[in-house]
């Protein structure tokens, strides 16, 4: 879905350039002075999109192993940046912050009894600092981007035994890594810009330590602890944005 969104925005950008290039010269006795479009300056925007996440989760040897299925969800947030144009070249820096529901779930049955660990992991917060470089053709900017990224993930675990809740716990972790992608922007006016882009995130591996309550014991509930590890988490996101230039 995110690749379709990016392709649609890029297609509109190319059509806009062709329409401007094919337009006939103005007729009549009037001479119009057009202020050249510039991408130089600060900007602020709102962004939203949809993405998918994939990672492998390892559990204790007493549970059946298995790859965590791909998850998906929406994201939304803000972007802030600065661009500088020299001729056709445009370069700059951008910071973004998004939150959403990029989560994946998996059930790991026990090999020694009738219980199972049901785990849902959500990469709910993402932030990045990226460089951008591209080529401007009138009101259209085509660019590539890359930089560093931080992500916060929360993993919830419920332990079930023959349909009954036995225990519940939660673990959180901060992941760091890199992000790269490409996009296209169309200037609707000197101040308003629309954007479509695709980003790919790669994060480091982390161990998860769950803490919570064990409801199988007599009241009051005893503490519950458990450990897993997440390796090779990656995320792909397609986003659209509306941006105000200053």
SVG drawing of the C-alpha trace seen along z (x, -y; Angstrom):
<svg xmlns="http://www.w3.org/2000/svg" viewBox="-11 -45 35 77">
<polyline fill="none" stroke="black" stroke-width="0.4" points="0.0,0.0 2.8,-2.4 4.6,-1.8 1.3,-2.5 0.9,-5.8 4.4,-6.9 4.0,-5.9 0.8,-8.0 2.5,-11.1 5.4,-10.6 3.1,-10.2 1.4,-13.5 4.7,-15.2 5.9,-14.0 2.5,-15.0 2.9,-18.5 6.3,-18.9 5.2,-17.8 2.1,-20.0 4.3,-23.0 6.8,-22.1 4.1,-21.6 2.2,-24.8 2.1,-27.4 3.8,-30.8 1.5,-33.6 -0.1,-35.6 -1.1,-39.3 0.6,-42.5 1.1,-41.9 4.4,-40.9 4.2,-38.9 7.0,-38.7 7.0,-35.4 8.9,-35.0 11.1,-31.9 10.2,-29.0 12.7,-28.4 13.0,-25.5 15.3,-27.4 14.0,-27.9 12.5,-26.3 9.4,-24.2 6.9,-22.5 4.4,-19.8 2.0,-17.1 2.6,-13.5 0.5,-10.3 0.8,-6.9 0.7,-3.2 3.5,-0.6 4.5,2.9 7.0,4.4 9.0,7.6 11.3,9.2 12.3,12.5 11.5,13.3 13.3,15.9 11.6,17.5 12.9,19.9 13.6,23.5 10.5,24.8 8.3,23.1 7.9,23.8 9.9,21.4 8.6,19.6 9.2,16.5 6.9,13.6 4.5,12.8 4.6,9.4 2.6,6.7 1.1,3.5 -0.5,0.3 -0.9,-3.4 1.4,-6.2 1.1,-10.0 3.2,-12.9 5.2,-16.0 8.2,-16.9 10.5,-19.9 13.4,-20.8 15.5,-23.2 16.3,-23.1 18.8,-25.1 18.7,-25.3 21.7,-25.9 20.6,-25.8 18.7,-22.6 20.3,-20.9 18.4,-21.0 19.9,-19.7 18.9,-19.9 18.2,-18.3 14.9,-17.0 13.7,-15.8 10.5,-13.8 8.5,-12.3 5.6,-9.8 3.5,-7.6 1.2,-4.7 0.2,-1.1 2.9,0.9 2.4,4.1 2.8,7.9 1.4,10.8 2.5,14.4 1.5,17.3 4.2,19.6 2.8,22.9 4.7,24.7 6.5,27.9 6.1,29.2 2.5,28.3 -0.7,26.9 0.2,23.2 1.2,20.7 2.8,17.3 0.8,14.8 3.0,11.8 2.1,8.6 4.9,6.1 4.2,2.6 6.7,0.1 4.6,-2.8 7.0,-5.7 9.6,-6.6 11.9,-9.5 14.7,-10.3 17.3,-12.8 17.9,-12.6 19.8,-14.4 17.9,-15.1 19.3,-15.7 17.5,-16.0 16.8,-17.8 14.2,-20.5 12.4,-21.0 10.2,-24.0 7.4,-23.2 8.6,-19.6 11.3,-18.2 12.6,-14.6 14.8,-13.5 16.6,-10.8 17.0,-10.7 19.0,-8.8 20.0,-9.2 19.7,-7.8 16.5,-6.6 15.2,-5.8 12.2,-3.6 10.4,-2.8 8.7,0.6 6.3,2.0 5.7,5.8 2.8,7.2 2.6,10.9 -0.4,12.9 0.1,16.5 -2.8,18.7 -3.6,22.3 -6.5,24.2 -8.3,20.9 -7.7,19.3 -5.5,16.3 -2.5,17.3 -0.2,14.3 0.3,10.9 3.4,8.8 4.9,6.0 8.4,5.0 9.6,1.8 12.8,1.2 14.5,-1.6 15.9,-0.5 18.5,-2.5 19.4,-2.1 19.3,-3.7 16.6,-4.8 16.7,-5.5 14.1,-6.3 13.0,-8.5 10.2,-10.9 8.6,-13.6 7.2,-17.0 4.9,-19.3 4.7,-23.0 1.0,-24.1 2.1,-27.7 5.3,-29.4 4.4,-28.4 2.3,-25.1 3.8,-21.8 2.4,-18.2 4.7,-15.2 4.7,-11.4 7.6,-9.3 8.7,-5.7 11.1,-5.0 12.8,-1.8 14.0,-1.4 16.5,1.1 17.0,1.5 19.4,3.2 18.5,6.4 17.4,6.3 16.5,8.5 13.1,8.1 12.4,8.7 8.7,8.9 7.4,8.1 3.9,8.4 1.5,10.6 1.1,14.3 -2.6,15.0 -2.2,18.8 -1.1,18.5 -3.3,17.8 -4.3,14.2 -2.4,11.9 -1.0,12.5 2.7,13.3 5.1,11.4 5.6,12.8 8.8,12.5 9.8,13.8 12.5,13.1 12.6,13.0 14.8,11.4 14.0,9.5 16.4,9.7 16.6,7.8 13.5,5.6 12.7,3.7 9.9,1.3 8.6,0.0 6.4,-3.0 4.6,-4.9 3.7,-8.5 2.0,-11.6 2.5,-15.1 1.2,-18.6 4.0,-21.2 4.1,-24.9 7.3,-26.8 8.5,-29.8"/>
</svg>
